[in-house]
Amino acid sequence: MTTLSPTASVPAVTRRARPWFRIIVSRVGGAIFVLWAVATLSFFIIHLIPGDPALAIVGGGGTNVSEEVLTAARVEYGLDQPLAVQYVTQLGRLVTGDLGTSYALKESVGTVITDHLGSTLVLTAASLTLAWILALGLALWVTNGGRIARAVGSTLEVIGAAVPHFWLAAILILVFAVNLRILPATTTPDARGLVLPVITLAIPLAGFLGQVMRESMLDALESPFVFSARARGESEFGVRWIHAIRHAALPGISLSGWAFGSLISGAVVVETIFARPGLGRSLLSAVLSRDVPLVTGVLLTVAAVYIVVNILAEIAYTLVDPRTRKLS
């Protein structure tokens, strides 16, 4: 008598679809949890900052207003309610897609984010692209240049990864804007105003990515598949640019989500130094003025973009490394 396995009666297409269904549910659930955590942490942390949010509503900390005006502002915005009630009210509003109104700017938070999101995304995307180019170029040069190149490359990677954004920005402004006068010190409408901010964000990230990619490429060059390629008559150029570089790119792709988060945090400093409008600069101003709706809206937007970048990085990893396409 023949015994059927538990999955024998399940169509193969259904069995293949189940892993994808689990992945989708897992990603959606993880995204919802991240957004909830960001909204919760930002709400309670901003309330730990000394000061009265009602002052931001009536015009800022330097405004001379009566206690009656502050009380009326608290009542209008629900700030007179217990903190738990304010938290539940805010979550309910966020679930419906209402980010609220900025206390300080008196504008819809959604409008403020829409006006500044594009500028920050252009800055971070350009910085990430430049960091990748520098890291891959450095990894190729170090692994092909001998002992001296490895020593020099390792030193450059460590220095690049350790340099603070504010210090690097100051040096770049001093050299290229003050002394050479070939680039503007602050943001301008044309592409020239983007050069120094992009370099400031890209160099520290390139130093970190370069270390990871260099080690990965060195491992790849000593792997059996490289020996096989050379045995088949593959040129050294083909070995590095077809086989080894793909292997070296995998760690960088995996870290792209983290890299985006690092660039956003760096954008807070860079956008302030170069007087560039963006989410980073808006976030800093909102925190200083205790603008709870704007802080929450910006952080939720950054978290959402972070989630999307991680998904894109996972897709790119799958395309570069076909071995990950098999789902168990």
Stockholm file with secondary structure:
# STOCKHOLM 1.0

chainA/1-328         MTTLSPTASVPAVTRRARPWFRIIVSRVGGAIFVLWAVATLSFFIIHLIPGDPALAIVGGGGTNVSEEVLTAARVEYGLDQPLAVQYVTQLGRLVTGDLGTSYALKESVGTVITDHLGSTLVLTAASLTLAWILALGLALWVTNGGRIARAVGSTLEVIGAAVPHFWLAAILILVFAVNLRILPATTTPDARGLVLPVITLAIPLAGFLGQVMRESMLDALESPFVFSARARGESEFGVRWIHAIRHAALPGISLSGWAFGSLISGAVVVETIFARPGLGRSLLSAVLSRDVPLVTGVLLTVAAVYIVVNILAEIAYTLVDPRTRKLS
#=GR chainA/1-328 SS CCCCCTTTTSCHHHHHHHHHHHHHHHHHHHHHHHHHHHHHHHHHHHHHSSSCHHHHHHTCTTCCCCHHHHHHHHHHTTTTSCHHHHHHHHHHHHHTTCCCBCTTTCSBHHHHHHHHHHHHHHHHHHHHHHHHHHHHHHHHHHHHSHHHHHHHHHHHHHHHHHSCHHHHHHHHIIIIIIISCCSCSSCCSSTHHHHHHHHHHHHHHHHHHHHHHHHHHHHHHTSHHHHHHHHTTCCHHHIIIIIIHHHHHHHHHHTHHHHHHHHHHHHHHHHHHTTCCSHHHHHHHHHHTTCHHHHHHHHHHHHHHHHHHHHHHHHHHHHHCGGGGCCC
#=GC SS_cons         CCCCCTTTTSCHHHHHHHHHHHHHHHHHHHHHHHHHHHHHHHHHHHHHSSSCHHHHHHTCTTCCCCHHHHHHHHHHTTTTSCHHHHHHHHHHHHHTTCCCBCTTTCSBHHHHHHHHHHHHHHHHHHHHHHHHHHHHHHHHHHHHSHHHHHHHHHHHHHHHHHSCHHHHHHHHIIIIIIISCCSCSSCCSSTHHHHHHHHHHHHHHHHHHHHHHHHHHHHHHTSHHHHHHHHTTCCHHHIIIIIIHHHHHHHHHHTHHHHHHHHHHHHHHHHHHTTCCSHHHHHHHHHHTTCHHHHHHHHHHHHHHHHHHHHHHHHHHHHHCGGGGCCC
//
